[in-house]
Amino acid sequence: PAPRTLDTGWRGVWPALAEPGLPVISGGRSAGARVACRTATELGARAVLALSFPLHPPGRPEKSRAAELLGAGVPTLVVQGGNDPFGRPAEFPEGPHELVEVPHGDHGFAVPKRADLTQDEAVAVVTDAVARWARGLA
């Protein structure tokens, strides 16, 4: 779906998430991470969790989506695979976000069997980083 359509859908769900009155971390993976960044300030998110943020289409770094990430306006954690064709960690601009690399990970955090860490270890990189970051928001 087009970005506008995804944003509209997220805006429709948001009241149910925010209803209990607790701070909400807006988050998503890939296109969902873009939605979370674009709508965070407008919806009153406490923070953004961006998993596999698609910084650019594969092989098209000139089509950068960095402005969406940099414009989130709230604390943001990006967890990115080291071999993500949509943007490797080294390609990300400096900014107010925190960036955690999943070594050898692709866009879905899958790691090759020949990698020096297992798939379970790659998943632990993600979960440990998110838990540490979320605790720091308090």
N, C-alpha and C positions, 0 to 999 in steps of 0.2 A: 504493500500500500504506500501511497504518497505520504511524505512527512506530515502534511497538514491533516490527513486522515488519521494517522497514528496519534498525533497530538490531541485531536478532538476526542478520540477514544479514551486516552489517558485522562483528559480533563473530566470525562464522564464518570470514570471510576474513582477519581480522587476523593470526592466527598465521603464515600463509604470508608476509605482508608483513614481519613482525618477525623471521622466522627467521634471515636473514643476520646479525642482530645490530647493524645500523646504526640510527641514529635514524630514525624514520618521521614524516613530516609527513602527518597525516590531513587529507583534503580531500574536497570535493565541491561540486557546483553545485546550487543550489536546495534541494530536500529533502535531498540528499546533504550539503550544508553544515550543515544542522541535525543530521543524524546525526553528522557529524564533531565538532561542538561538544558534543553530548550525551554522547559516548562517549570523548572525548579523554583525560580524566584516568584513567578506569577502565582503558583499554587501554594507557596509557603512551605516548601520542603525544608527540613532541617539540614539535609546534606544530600549528596548524590553518590550512588555507587554505580560506576560505569564498568561493566564487564565487557571486554573485547570491543572497546570503542572503535568504530570504523573510521579512522582518521581520513582515509581516502579510499576510493575504489582500487582494487588490486591493479598494480602497475600504472596508476594514475596519480602520483603524488601531487601533481599540480592542481588537482581537484580537492584541495584540503577542506576538511570540515572542522579545523581547529577553532574557528570562531565560536562554534556551538559549545565546545568544551570550555573554552576560555570565558564564555559568557554565562556559565552556570550561576555564578553569583553566590554560591554557598560552598562549604567544604566539600571537596570532591575527591574520591578515590577511583583511580583507573587501574584495573588489573588487566594486563595485556600479555598475550603470548609472545615470546621472544622471536618467533618465526611467523607472526600473524601477517598475511599478505595485505590486510587492510590497514597496516601501520605497525611497524616494529617499534618497540619502546624508544630506540635512539632517534626515531623520526619525530617524536612528540615535542612540541614547543615547551619552553620554560613557561611556568605559570603557577597559579595558586593551588593547583591540584597536586595530589600525591600520586606517584606512579609506581606500581609494583609489577615486576616482570616474572612471568612463569617461564623459566628457562626451557627453550626448545618447543614451547607450546605453539599450536596453530590458533586459528580463530575460535576454535571450540576447546582450547587448552589441551588437546590431544598431543602427546609427545611420542616421537618415534621410538620403536623398541630398542634402537641402538643408543638412545640418549643416556646420559649419566644419571638420570633420575627416573623412577618408575612413574606410572600414571597415578598411582595412589599418592606418591610424594608431590606430584604436580598439583593434585587436588588439595593437598594439605597446604601448599603455598597460598592458594586462593583463600581457603577457609581461615587460615591463621592470619593472613593480612587483613581480611575483612573484620574478623573478631577484634584484632588489635586496634584497628582504625575506629570501629564503632565504639569501643570502650573509651577511646580518647575524645569522643564527641561530648561526653557527659559533662 
